[in-house]
């Protein structure tokens, strides 16, 4: 199936070279997005800093590991890719 682009409102078929370049660009974008997925997952999952500070305070007061357990769980769910 041929790929197309719009030029001045007209549908123009891509050359094989243009199609190959576009596919390479799409693959690079996909890989970049996958490489950022772990970070985006962590950022969305981390509790607000105020909540983390409260966890740390109560952990120090009670001898618990709530903060460490929470952060470790998030890091395990969204592991940093190996370089």
Number of C-alpha atoms within 10 A of each C-alpha: 3 8 13 14 11 10 9 7 7 9 11 12 14 15 12 11 9 13 15 12 12 14 12 12 12 12 12 12 12 11 12 11 12 13 13 12 16 16 16 13 15 18 13 10 16 14 16 10 9 9 12 17 13 12 19 18 14 15 15 12 9 9 10 14 13 15 19 13 11 15 16 12 13 17 17 10 13 17 14 14 11 4 3
